[in-house]
């Protein structure tokens, strides 16, 4: 799995996070001073793929919502080994109302998977 883009609103430190046109070859380095949001990028990727982060389990997910906001949303684009491009979108609000969907980027109106567990299982299988 190669990540192609990451977009988020109201996630942890970021009101808006937009990383587009990520390189498909080589390594990506993230640098910055302490508390500048580097780990938030990793947490956001984990949330998009698996519906949780490496520091927040399902019981504490509302903490991913940026302070003072009511909801957040994340979209992560990725390519798998056969070249197929997908986008996974997740959202959650303060009431723990959440959702997830997965689409092929070439056909975004055709939802391939819907719901937290179904999308997580697809993304887990794709990351191997």
C-alpha positions as a Markdown table, in Angstrom:
| # | Residue | x | y | z |
|---|---|---|---|---|
| 1 | Unk | 0.0 | 0.0 | 0.0 |
| 2 | Unk | 1.3 | 3.4 | -1.0 |
| 3 | Unk | -0.4 | 6.5 | 0.5 |
| 4 | Unk | -1.1 | 9.1 | -2.2 |
| 5 | Unk | -2.9 | 11.8 | -0.2 |
| 6 | Unk | -4.2 | 12.7 | 3.3 |
| 7 | Unk | -6.8 | 15.3 | 4.0 |
| 8 | Unk | -8.4 | 16.0 | 7.4 |
| 9 | Unk | -10.5 | 18.6 | 9.1 |
| 10 | Unk | -10.5 | 19.2 | 12.9 |
| 11 | Unk | -8.2 | 16.3 | 13.8 |
| 12 | Unk | -6.1 | 16.7 | 16.9 |
| 13 | Unk | -3.8 | 19.7 | 16.3 |
| 14 | Unk | -5.0 | 20.5 | 12.8 |
| 15 | Unk | -8.0 | 22.5 | 11.8 |
| 16 | Unk | -7.1 | 21.5 | 8.3 |
| 17 | Unk | -4.5 | 19.1 | 7.0 |
| 18 | Unk | -3.9 | 18.5 | 3.3 |
| 19 | Unk | -1.0 | 16.4 | 2.0 |
| 20 | Unk | -1.5 | 15.9 | -1.8 |
| 21 | Unk | 0.6 | 14.3 | -4.5 |
| 22 | Unk | 2.8 | 12.3 | -2.1 |
| 23 | Unk | 5.6 | 10.5 | -3.9 |
| 24 | Unk | 5.0 | 6.9 | -4.8 |
| 25 | Unk | 8.7 | 5.9 | -4.6 |
| 26 | Unk | 11.2 | 6.5 | -1.9 |
| 27 | Unk | 10.8 | 7.6 | 1.7 |
| 28 | Unk | 8.9 | 10.4 | 3.1 |
| 29 | Unk | 10.4 | 12.2 | 6.1 |
| 30 | Unk | 8.5 | 14.4 | 8.5 |
| 31 | Unk | 10.4 | 16.9 | 10.6 |
| 32 | Unk | 9.6 | 19.8 | 12.9 |
| 33 | Unk | 10.0 | 21.0 | 16.4 |
| 34 | Unk | 8.4 | 19.4 | 19.4 |
| 35 | Unk | 4.6 | 19.6 | 19.5 |
| 36 | Unk | 4.4 | 20.8 | 15.9 |
| 37 | Unk | 2.0 | 18.0 | 14.8 |
| 38 | Unk | 4.4 | 15.3 | 13.4 |
| 39 | Unk | 2.8 | 12.5 | 15.4 |
| 40 | Unk | -0.7 | 13.8 | 14.5 |
| 41 | Unk | 0.0 | 12.9 | 10.9 |
| 42 | Unk | 0.7 | 9.3 | 11.9 |
| 43 | Unk | -2.3 | 9.2 | 14.2 |
| 44 | Unk | -4.5 | 10.5 | 11.4 |
| 45 | Unk | -3.3 | 7.8 | 9.0 |
| 46 | Unk | -4.0 | 5.1 | 11.6 |
| 47 | Unk | -7.5 | 6.5 | 12.2 |
| 48 | Unk | -8.3 | 6.6 | 8.5 |
| 49 | Unk | -7.2 | 3.0 | 7.9 |
| 50 | Unk | -8.2 | 1.3 | 11.2 |
| 51 | Unk | -10.8 | 3.5 | 12.9 |
| 52 | Unk | -8.5 | 4.0 | 15.9 |
| 53 | Unk | -5.1 | 5.5 | 16.5 |
| 54 | Unk | -2.0 | 4.1 | 18.2 |
| 55 | Unk | -2.7 | 6.1 | 21.3 |
| 56 | Unk | -6.6 | 6.2 | 21.3 |
| 57 | Unk | -8.7 | 3.1 | 21.4 |
| 58 | Unk | -12.4 | 2.9 | 20.4 |
| 59 | Unk | -13.6 | 4.0 | 23.8 |
| 60 | Unk | -11.7 | 7.3 | 23.6 |
| 61 | Unk | -12.0 | 8.2 | 20.0 |
| 62 | Unk | -13.7 | 11.5 | 20.6 |
| 63 | Unk | -10.4 | 12.8 | 21.8 |
| 64 | Unk | -9.2 | 12.8 | 18.1 |
| 65 | Unk | -11.6 | 15.7 | 17.5 |
| 66 | Unk | -9.8 | 19.0 | 17.6 |
| 67 | Unk | -10.4 | 20.9 | 20.8 |
| 68 | Unk | -13.5 | 23.1 | 20.6 |
| 69 | Unk | -14.9 | 21.3 | 17.6 |
| 70 | Unk | -17.9 | 19.0 | 17.3 |
| 71 | Unk | -16.7 | 16.6 | 14.6 |
| 72 | Unk | -13.8 | 15.6 | 12.4 |
| 73 | Unk | -13.3 | 13.9 | 9.1 |
| 74 | Unk | -10.3 | 12.2 | 7.4 |
| 75 | Unk | -9.8 | 11.0 | 3.8 |
| 76 | Unk | -6.8 | 8.9 | 2.9 |
| 77 | Unk | -5.9 | 7.9 | -0.7 |
| 78 | Unk | -3.8 | 4.9 | -1.4 |
| 79 | Unk | -2.7 | 2.5 | -4.1 |
| 80 | Unk | -2.4 | -1.3 | -3.8 |
| 81 | Unk | 0.0 | -3.7 | -5.5 |
| 82 | Unk | -2.1 | -4.1 | -8.7 |
| 83 | Unk | -2.2 | -0.3 | -9.2 |
| 84 | Unk | -5.8 | 0.2 | -8.0 |
| 85 | Unk | -6.4 | 3.5 | -6.2 |
| 86 | Unk | -8.7 | 3.7 | -3.3 |
| 87 | Unk | -9.9 | 6.4 | -0.9 |
| 88 | Unk | -11.1 | 5.7 | 2.6 |
| 89 | Unk | -13.1 | 8.4 | 4.5 |
| 90 | Unk | -14.0 | 8.3 | 8.2 |
| 91 | Unk | -15.8 | 10.8 | 10.4 |
| 92 | Unk | -16.8 | 11.0 | 14.0 |
| 93 | Unk | -18.6 | 13.5 | 16.2 |
| 94 | Unk | -18.8 | 14.2 | 19.9 |
| 95 | Unk | -21.8 | 11.9 | 20.3 |
| 96 | Unk | -19.6 | 9.0 | 19.0 |
| 97 | Unk | -21.7 | 9.0 | 15.8 |
| 98 | Unk | -19.2 | 7.7 | 13.2 |
| 99 | Unk | -19.0 | 6.3 | 9.8 |
| 100 | Unk | -16.6 | 5.0 | 7.2 |
| 101 | Unk | -16.6 | 4.3 | 3.5 |
| 102 | Unk | -14.2 | 3.0 | 0.9 |
| 103 | Unk | -14.3 | 3.7 | -2.8 |
| 104 | Unk | -12.1 | 3.2 | -5.8 |
| 105 | Unk | -10.9 | 6.6 | -6.9 |
| 106 | Unk | -11.8 | 5.8 | -10.5 |
| 107 | Unk | -15.5 | 5.3 | -9.4 |
| 108 | Unk | -16.2 | 7.4 | -6.3 |
| 109 | Unk | -19.9 | 6.9 | -6.5 |
| 110 | Unk | -19.6 | 3.1 | -6.1 |
| 111 | Unk | -19.0 | 2.5 | -2.4 |
| 112 | Unk | -17.1 | -0.8 | -2.0 |
| 113 | Unk | -17.3 | -0.9 | 1.8 |
| 114 | Unk | -19.3 | 0.9 | 4.4 |
| 115 | Unk | -19.1 | 0.9 | 8.2 |
| 116 | Unk | -16.1 | 1.0 | 10.6 |
| 117 | Unk | -15.4 | -2.8 | 10.8 |
| 118 | Unk | -15.9 | -3.6 | 7.1 |
| 119 | Unk | -13.6 | -0.7 | 6.0 |
| 120 | Unk | -11.0 | -1.6 | 8.7 |
| 121 | Unk | -10.9 | -5.2 | 7.5 |
| 122 | Unk | -10.4 | -4.2 | 3.9 |
| 123 | Unk | -7.7 | -1.7 | 4.8 |
| 124 | Unk | -5.9 | -4.3 | 7.0 |
| 125 | Unk | -5.9 | -6.8 | 4.2 |
| 126 | Unk | -4.6 | -4.2 | 1.7 |
| 127 | Unk | -1.7 | -3.1 | 3.9 |
| 128 | Unk | -0.2 | -6.6 | 3.9 |
